[in-house]
Structure formats: C-alpha cells, structure tokens
C-alpha cells in the first residue's frame, strides 16, 4: 500500500468518504426529499385528516369515552363503527382495527393501528420476512404483512363484500399507520388483483392511504399501484 509521510492514503480516502456519507445522513430531512414535489390538489388531500383521526380512534378502548382525543375530537360517528377488533380477537395475526361506514363521505373504511412496542406478535410479524422471499404480481412484498392482510381478507371479506353490495357507489378505503399501513397496502394489492373476492368492485373505487408507511413492496409495485396507494410520509398537523 502506498504511504506518504506514513499515512495510508486508501484508508484515509475511505474514512473521509464514510464520514461525509454519515454527516449527510445525519443532516438529511424529509423536507429535502420532497422539496421539488408538486403540491397535492385539495381533493387529493381531503381524506387525509379525517382518516388520520379515524386511525387514532383505534387506539381508544371506548370511543364514546375517549382518553386521547385530538383537539376537536375524532370527528366520527360511533354509530357508524360496524366492528372494532382487539389484539385478543386477532390472536396477534393483525394489529387492532375498525371497520367504519362513513355515510358522510360515502366511504367504507378499514383502519389499522400502528406498531405496539409492547406486543411481541407485532415484532414477529415484522421479522417474518427475508430479502426476495415473497413474490407478488411481478415484484416483491413483505411476507409477514402480506400474511396478515390475507388473514384480514379471510375474516372480514364477507363483511366488506356485503357492504359493497349494499352501497355500490361507496369507495373502499384501506388505511393504517406504521405497521398497520403496510398491512393496508397489502390489502389494497390483494383486492385489486382479486376483485371477485369483494364482488367485482371497480379499481377506481379502491383506495389506500398509508401514514408513516412500513417498507412493504418493491419499487416496481409501488409505481404500478401509485393510483391506489397514497403514502403520507412527512410530518402532518391535523387541525381540530
């Protein structure tokens, strides 16, 4: 190895390059990623605050007597919550979720809460994956999250199908936060590719909004389903 005044040049260059990379990563923010993006249209952003509040409501034990309601409340009608499922009922196969029939916005919503750091089953779901383990529609998806989504379809498919048949003009929205967002995205992919499961609902009536989403699909799938899956990745202040 070449030496100049006793200093190993290759090691110095390598260390400087690593230090530069680490410095840039420490100072990097989400704002830099999106600084050249266009602004969402009003109608594109409209569902985001109300879906965010709906996801937050899943964390409540009793929505009629909330403990952590945001300023202005959750903005939902408890009578329209058709089903609220807990960890005990899912046996760890899915985080808690609600099925909400939003008559005001003509929307059938399945909302899933995020990672519970005290639940071993949530971590087991995240770790149930290896690089290139699970193929889906020409790409790769997270194995554990796909299995959870398939379990939800098996358990709630009939309920959702009945709602779609009763309200054929309503949209179908899957939404979630963190771990739940990855499952919601997998649900959207399954339903779009198997629309007969839910009564042949048109593709343009299926939507997915993911908040702080888990990495769950390869880039080619993210591009292919960009008209369905909407990711909210920057900080968001939801007005009351």
Secondary structure as GFF3:
##gff-version 3
##sequence-region A 1 240
A	DSSP	beta_strand	3	4	.	.	.	ID=ss1
A	DSSP	beta_strand	7	8	.	.	.	ID=ss2
A	DSSP	alpha_helix	9	27	.	.	.	ID=ss3
A	DSSP	alpha_helix	30	34	.	.	.	ID=ss4
A	DSSP	alpha_helix	42	57	.	.	.	ID=ss5
A	DSSP	three_ten_helix	63	65	.	.	.	ID=ss6
A	DSSP	three_ten_helix	78	80	.	.	.	ID=ss7
A	DSSP	beta_strand	81	85	.	.	.	ID=ss8
A	DSSP	alpha_helix	87	90	.	.	.	ID=ss9
A	DSSP	beta_strand	97	102	.	.	.	ID=ss10
A	DSSP	beta_strand	107	112	.	.	.	ID=ss11
A	DSSP	alpha_helix	120	127	.	.	.	ID=ss12
A	DSSP	beta_strand	134	136	.	.	.	ID=ss13
A	DSSP	beta_strand	139	141	.	.	.	ID=ss14
A	DSSP	alpha_helix	143	166	.	.	.	ID=ss15
A	DSSP	beta_strand	171	177	.	.	.	ID=ss16
A	DSSP	alpha_helix	179	193	.	.	.	ID=ss17
A	DSSP	three_ten_helix	195	198	.	.	.	ID=ss18
A	DSSP	three_ten_helix	203	205	.	.	.	ID=ss19
A	DSSP	beta_strand	206	211	.	.	.	ID=ss20
A	DSSP	alpha_helix	219	224	.	.	.	ID=ss21
A	DSSP	beta_strand	229	232	.	.	.	ID=ss22
###
